[in-house]
Amino acid sequence: MYLEFFGISDKPFQITPDTRFLYLTPRHRDGLAHLLYGADEAGGFILLTGEVGTGKTMLCRSVLEQMPEHVNVALILNPRQSSKELIASICDELNIPYRRSTTSLKYLVDRLNLYLLKQHAQGKRTVLVIDEAQNLRAEVLEQIRLLTNLEVATQKLLQIILIGQPELQAILARPELRQLTQRITARFHLTPLSKEETAAYIRHRLQIVGFRGELFSSGAVSMVHQLSGGVPRLVNNICERSMMGAYGENVHRIDRKLVRKAAGEVLQPAERFQPMQWVAGGAIAAGTAALLLSIWGLMPSASQQSYANTDVTQTETLASQAVVENQSIPLVNEEVEKVVVAKISPEKELPAHKPALVQEQSSKSFLNLINDSSLRADNNKAFTTLFSFWGHAYPKLKGETACERAVAAELRCIFGKAGWEELRRHNRPAVLEIINTSGKRIQAVVLTMQGNQVNLNIGGKIVTTATENIEPYWYGNYLLLWRPPPAGSNILKEGVIGKDVGWLRDQLDRIEGKPISSEAKKKLSFDQTLKWRLMEFQRIRGLDVDGVAGRETMIEINSAVNDLSTPLLRRQSS
């Protein structure tokens, strides 16, 4: 689409492992040398590891293209197999005939051994390359080790190259795999690109497709590096979308603003949340923290760090008073009142005279705040504040992720990409990801919304500003909490029987101003009358009128009941 616009022959930032675009940093060059060495040497294992997107597969493809003629290669791309399935896959790769109906692992190994002996007699070598090797089961790894026992008097018959993510090293460190570990003759770990390497990497790819000049400004390159963590795959994603944005805006020079906007559109929410995850747990290397972190809500247990190392704000203190007192940690403000957690609501007016709380106004104040280099507005602070509105101390809840802790608190999370209208509809405090002018990720908690005015808690400082002032720095990523029925049903419809149907009946009674009779509580079947009542509620509230109580309807019911234990951005009348 934009090739003619930029005068290039091909897309320079495709994420397919096209070896034309291989850019060799000193570390990648060493990695390539390790693989080529392993292909033409006898015996043992070669281990190549690296974070997701750092170029392992690209190196692997390059090695395969440079493989000497006397080397046969069996490439396994799907290692999630049993021992028998894996040996059968190796035989398939090497075109070794065998009975497809066999169930004998010994038979398959014998066929493989016979093949290796014949190839050795002809002066040929055989290499087994296993990509994504971190997915191999322990018993399969042991079987692979046994393959290195296939040998003649002078050398091993099979060379094995394992390529995988960093957790492969942890797997191989297990005591039961020490025999395999002892046979690893070479190890190499790929790391992300430095800032200078990122700039050279971008220039290299553009030059391959015939672009001359500097498409990305120096500031734009710096932001690409910062937002991607130097991970080549993420660099590609951001640069590709930046070029699309430049084409759409009819500009031939990409600046920081275009890069920041592109990153907000293409990176998964979890890729933009460093150094901790929102939706899925798991630690990763600091340089590529943007990568493993799977989708919003997957916050790791790192948030359980001691409050002694946390700049406790008044908002957090009020919400988790019991936590602070139990740990005998001094409060930021000795005059802070002891407030019952369950009764805290975002709409409560926060005392302006407390020193731990700074009231900021205007777009200039908002911009100054998010660009303050000393600001600490991380996931830990944001989640602590968000959970406090629901009466829970986040560090005390069990679970590896934010959503797991929400379940422990009998809540659920919603995360994704939305706009202001969706936040207004959900009507719940939410955590937003904001990317400031330097590309730094900041988490802000939406406390209240009145018209286009939004009240935010950013790192413990409260700022009120207009939505249009936030929009250039927020690309729609959010996470909020909601409360399901007591038994945790996700959907209620005609024909369902259970306690949550009784809960639904009770809520509609409250909304309609009817007394909740004991007889109604006993009626636990979702009948036609209840469906009609639910459809009328949906019609009045502007929901899809289907007579089914799904997530959106349940959230709206909670809001309409106006229970003070449910924090709302704004209170509504029933």
Helices and strands as residue ranges (DSSP letters): H 3-6, G 19-21, H 26-39, E 45-50, H 56-65, E 71-76, H 83-93, H 105-121, E 125-130, G 133-135, H 138-147, E 158-164, H 167-172, G 175-177, H 178-181, E 184-190, H 195-208, H 218-228, H 232-249, H 256-266, G 269-272, G 286-288, H 289-292, G 301-304, G 307-309, H 314-319, H 321-326, G 341-343, E 359-361, H 362-370, H 379-388, G 394-396, H 402-408, E 412-417, H 420-426, E 430-435, E 441-450, E 453-458, E 461-466, H 467-470, G 471-473, E 474-482, H 499-512, H 518-522, H 528-540, H 551-561
